[in-house]
Amino acid sequence: MSTSLLYHAFGLRGYDYVKTEYTEGAVVFTVRQRPPTCRCPQCGSRELLHHGYEPRSFRTVPIGRKPVWIVLPIPRVECGGCRLTRQVTLPFADPRRRYTKAFERFALELSRLMTIQDVARHLGVSGDTIKEIVKRDLQWRFRKPRLGKLKQIAIDEISIGRGHRYLTVVLNLETGAVVFVDEEKGADALDPFWARLRASKAQVEAVATDRSPAYIQAIRDNLGDALHVFDHFHVVKLFNEKLSDFRRELYREATEKMDKEILKGTRWLLLKNPENLDPQRKERERLEEALRMNQPLATVYYLKEDLRQIWMQPDKETAAKVLEDWIRRAEASCIKVLQRFASTLAMHRTGIRA
């Protein structure tokens, strides 16, 4: 076998072919590294003393359906400069793996067309091996995504597990890709992201966040020219929290046992969208009964449904009119929770209209 075939077929350069064996249905190529190509893995020096070899076998790309192994003695060398003894570096394989880089690339190509288990069966390796290859590739490709083409992003905090653990996440709204994660919460967690964003020279046009004062200030300081958007989810979520508190307050203040029975268990009915109410459980009937018995609760509930309409308008101008109408109705309701929320919306109307 020629050294040219070793390179083009298996990615081996600087090795001499020794022999071929056929063992248990597999093809085994034994190769040996040329002494002139041996270098210190630390400093690259050629002033080496050889201290034997470490035999290793590496799985590589198959020939047809035949598994192929590359067997070679890896030299252990003492560097004249570093005075340390190490195995030489393998350019075609990670010394901690039992397969070559060519095999890894081949498995990744197959994994884009087949399931992990199918790839494992086709190549005759364990599913864990293919999972490891795919996982390492994903980590390499997405550990530090490129930010240069970012135009629209969303910033949010998510809770993970128990113990009040949070992640701060930045999302590319155009592709859905996560471009930054930090295991802290608050605006300070974004400092590394702002540094990378400035280095990338990205021209971010719009940012969606909740109405956290810390986020508002961070956006002003780092993306002053970008449009700041308070998105639908966070506005409605905030109102739902106010609605839950209002129902709880009504329940505590109710003097009649019947009123308490009607209000009890209605929290999730109030928070559900009307189209999601379960007819088999008669959820709509239970909700309507509670609203009939309590006019303030009905007012807050129906304004909750009207709040959703702001984001369902055909254009920005109509949405702005619906928003202003909602604020006026809430202010005129004489219900403190609505009046306070109307004040909040009025303060952030620019970000909501955006």
C-alpha positions in Angstrom: 0.0 0.0 0.0 1.4 3.4 -0.9 1.8 6.3 1.5 -0.4 8.3 -0.8 -3.3 5.9 -0.3 -2.7 6.1 3.5 -3.2 9.8 3.3 -6.1 10.1 0.9 -8.1 7.2 2.3 -7.4 7.5 6.0 -5.8 10.9 6.6 -2.5 9.5 7.6 0.6 11.6 6.7 4.1 10.9 7.8 3.5 7.1 8.3 4.9 4.1 6.4 2.8 1.1 5.6 3.9 -2.2 7.3 1.3 -4.9 6.7 -2.3 -5.8 6.3 -4.2 -8.5 8.3 -7.7 -9.9 8.1 -9.0 -10.7 11.6 -12.5 -11.6 12.5 -14.1 -10.0 9.5 -12.1 -6.7 10.0 -9.2 -5.2 7.9 -6.2 -4.3 10.1 -3.5 -2.0 8.7 -0.3 -1.7 10.7 1.7 1.5 10.1 4.8 3.0 11.6 5.7 6.7 12.1 8.7 7.9 10.2 11.4 9.0 12.7 12.1 12.3 11.0 8.5 13.4 11.7 8.7 12.8 15.4 8.6 16.0 17.4 8.2 17.0 21.0 4.4 17.4 21.6 5.1 20.4 23.9 7.8 22.5 22.1 8.1 20.9 18.7 11.8 20.1 19.1 13.4 17.3 17.1 16.1 16.6 19.7 14.5 13.5 21.1 15.6 10.3 22.9 13.3 7.3 22.2 12.0 5.3 25.1 10.1 2.5 23.4 6.6 2.4 22.0 3.0 2.2 23.2 0.9 0.0 20.8 -2.5 1.4 20.0 -5.4 0.5 17.7 -7.8 3.1 16.1 -11.0 2.5 14.3 -11.2 4.3 10.9 -13.6 4.6 8.0 -14.8 1.2 6.7 -14.1 -0.3 3.4 -17.5 -1.3 2.1 -19.1 -3.2 5.1 -15.7 -4.2 6.4 -14.6 -2.5 9.7 -11.0 -1.1 9.4 -8.5 -0.7 12.1 -5.2 1.3 12.1 -2.6 -0.2 14.4 0.7 1.6 15.2 3.3 1.7 17.9 3.2 5.3 19.3 6.8 6.4 20.2 7.5 7.6 23.7 10.2 10.3 23.5 12.3 12.4 25.9 12.7 16.0 24.7 16.2 17.5 25.0 14.7 20.9 25.7 11.7 20.1 28.0 13.4 17.2 29.7 10.0 15.4 29.9 9.0 12.1 28.5 5.7 11.9 26.6 4.0 10.1 23.8 4.2 11.9 20.5 1.0 13.7 19.3 -1.1 11.9 16.7 -2.3 14.3 14.0 -5.0 11.9 12.8 -6.6 10.9 16.1 -7.2 12.1 19.6 -5.0 9.9 21.9 -8.0 9.6 24.3 -10.3 8.1 21.7 -10.3 4.7 20.0 -11.2 6.1 16.5 -9.6 8.4 14.0 -10.7 11.9 13.0 -11.7 10.5 9.6 -14.0 8.0 11.3 -15.5 10.8 13.4 -16.2 12.9 10.3 -17.8 9.9 8.6 -20.0 9.2 11.6 -21.2 12.8 11.7 -22.1 12.8 8.0 -24.2 9.7 8.5 -25.8 11.1 11.6 -27.3 13.9 9.5 -29.2 11.4 7.5 -29.8 8.6 10.0 -30.7 8.1 13.7 -27.8 7.6 16.2 -28.8 4.0 16.7 -28.9 3.4 12.9 -25.4 4.9 12.5 -24.1 2.8 15.4 -25.5 -0.4 13.9 -24.2 0.5 10.4 -20.6 1.1 11.7 -20.7 -1.7 14.3 -20.0 0.5 17.3 -22.0 1.3 20.5 -24.7 4.0 20.5 -22.7 5.8 23.2 -19.8 6.2 20.9 -21.9 7.9 18.2 -23.6 10.1 20.9 -20.2 11.1 22.2 -19.1 12.1 18.7 -22.3 14.1 18.0 -22.2 15.8 21.4 -18.6 16.9 21.0 -19.4 18.3 17.5 -22.4 20.3 18.9 -20.2 21.7 21.7 -17.5 22.7 19.2 -20.0 24.4 16.8 -22.3 26.1 19.3 -20.1 26.8 22.3 -19.3 30.3 21.1 -21.7 31.1 18.2 -20.7 33.8 15.8 -22.5 37.1 16.6 -21.6 39.2 13.6 -25.0 38.7 11.8 -27.2 39.2 14.8 -30.1 41.6 14.1 -32.9 40.7 16.5 -32.4 39.2 19.9 -34.3 38.3 23.1 -33.0 38.3 26.6 -34.6 36.4 29.5 -33.9 34.5 32.7 -35.0 30.9 33.2 -35.2 28.9 36.4 -33.6 25.5 36.4 -34.2 22.8 38.9 -34.6 23.7 42.6 -32.8 26.1 44.9 -33.6 29.2 42.9 -30.9 28.5 40.2 -31.2 30.7 37.1 -29.7 31.0 33.7 -29.5 34.2 31.7 -30.2 33.4 28.0 -29.8 35.4 24.8 -31.7 34.1 21.8 -31.3 34.9 18.1 -35.0 35.6 17.2 -34.4 35.1 13.4 -33.0 31.6 13.7 -34.1 30.5 17.2 -30.5 29.7 18.2 -29.2 30.3 21.7 -26.2 32.6 21.3 -25.2 33.2 25.0 -25.9 31.5 28.4 -24.6 32.6 31.8 -25.2 30.8 35.1 -26.2 34.0 36.9 -29.1 36.3 36.8 -29.5 40.1 36.4 -27.9 42.6 34.0 -24.4 41.9 35.2 -24.5 38.4 33.8 -24.6 40.0 30.3 -21.3 41.7 30.6 -19.4 39.0 28.7 -22.0 39.0 26.0 -21.7 42.8 25.5 -17.9 42.4 25.1 -18.3 39.7 22.5 -21.0 41.6 20.7 -18.8 44.7 20.4 -15.9 42.6 19.1 -18.2 41.1 16.5 -19.3 44.6 15.3 -22.9 43.2 15.0 -25.6 45.7 14.1 -28.5 44.7 16.5 -31.7 46.4 15.4 -34.2 45.1 18.1 -34.1 43.6 21.6 -37.0 41.9 23.3 -36.9 41.7 27.2 -39.2 41.9 30.1 -39.6 45.4 31.7 -36.8 44.9 34.3 -35.2 48.3 35.1 -31.8 46.6 35.0 -32.4 45.3 31.5 -33.7 48.6 30.3 -30.6 50.4 31.5 -28.3 47.7 30.1 -29.9 48.0 26.7 -29.6 51.8 26.8 -25.9 51.5 27.7 -24.9 48.9 25.2 -27.5 49.0 22.4 -28.7 52.6 22.4 -29.7 52.6 18.8 -31.6 49.3 19.0 -35.4 49.2 19.3 -36.3 47.9 22.8 -39.4 45.7 22.7 -41.5 44.5 25.7 -42.8 41.3 24.3 -46.3 39.9 24.5 -45.4 37.0 26.8 -44.0 39.1 29.6 -46.7 41.7 29.6 -49.5 39.1 29.7 -47.6 37.1 32.3 -47.3 40.1 34.5 -51.1 40.8 34.2 -51.9 37.1 35.0 -49.9 37.5 38.2 -51.9 40.6 39.1 -55.2 38.7 38.3 -54.1 35.8 40.6 -53.4 38.2 43.4 -56.7 39.9 42.9 -58.7 36.6 43.0 -56.8 35.6 46.2 -57.7 39.0 47.7 -61.4 38.6 46.8 -61.4 35.1 48.3 -60.0 36.4 51.6 -62.5 39.3 51.7 -65.6 37.1 50.9 -68.0 36.8 53.8 -70.5 34.3 52.4 -69.5 30.6 52.3 -71.1 30.3 48.8 -68.9 33.1 47.4 -65.8 31.3 48.8 -66.9 28.0 47.2 -67.4 29.7 43.8 -64.0 31.5 43.9 -62.2 28.4 45.2 -60.3 26.6 42.4 -61.0 29.2 39.7 -57.4 30.5 39.4 -56.4 28.3 36.5 -59.8 28.9 34.8 -59.1 32.7 34.9 -55.6 32.3 33.5 -56.6 29.9 30.7 -57.3 31.3 27.3 -61.1 30.8 26.5 -60.4 28.5 23.6 -58.5 26.2 25.9 -61.3 25.6 28.4 -62.2 21.9 28.7 -65.9 21.3 27.8 -65.9 17.9 29.4 -65.0 19.3 32.8 -67.5 22.1 32.3 -64.8 24.7 32.9 -66.5 27.4 30.9 -69.7 27.0 33.0 -67.7 27.2 36.3 -65.8 30.3 35.1 -69.0 32.1 33.9 -70.7 31.4 37.3 -67.8 32.9 39.2 -67.8 36.0 36.9 -71.6 36.4 37.4 -71.2 36.4 41.1 -68.4 38.9 41.3 -68.5 42.0 39.0 -65.0 43.3 39.9 -63.5 39.9 39.0 -65.4 39.9 35.8 -64.1 43.3 34.9 -60.5 42.3 35.5 -60.9 39.1 33.6 -62.5 40.6 30.5 -59.8 43.3 30.4 -57.3 40.5 30.5 -58.8 39.0 27.4 -58.9 42.5 25.8 -55.2 43.0 26.6 -54.3 40.0 24.3 -56.0 41.8 21.4 -53.2 44.5 21.3 -50.9 42.0 19.6 -53.5 40.7 17.2 -54.0 43.9 15.3 -53.1 44.1 11.6 -50.8 47.1 12.0 -48.9 49.2 14.5 -51.2 52.2 14.4 -54.3 50.1 15.2 -52.5 48.3 18.0 -51.5 51.7 19.5 -55.2 52.8 19.5 -56.2 49.5 21.2 -53.5 50.0 23.8 -54.6 53.6 24.6 -58.2 52.5 24.8 -57.3 49.7 27.2 -55.4 52.1 29.4 -58.4 54.5 29.6 -60.9 51.8 30.4 -58.6 50.4 33.2 -58.1 53.8 34.7 -61.9 54.4 34.7 -62.6 51.0 36.3 -62.1 52.2 39.9 -60.3 48.9 40.5 -56.8 49.6 42.0 -55.1 46.6 40.4 -56.2 47.7 37.0 -55.3 51.3 37.6 -51.8 50.4 38.7 -51.3 48.1 35.7 -52.6 50.9 33.4 -50.0 53.2 34.8 -47.3 50.5 34.1 -48.5 50.1 30.5 -48.5 53.9 30.0 -45.0 54.1 31.3 -43.8 51.4 28.9 -46.1 52.1 25.9 -43.2 52.8 23.5 -41.7 49.4 24.1 -45.0 47.6 23.9 -45.9 49.4 20.6 -42.5 48.4 19.2 
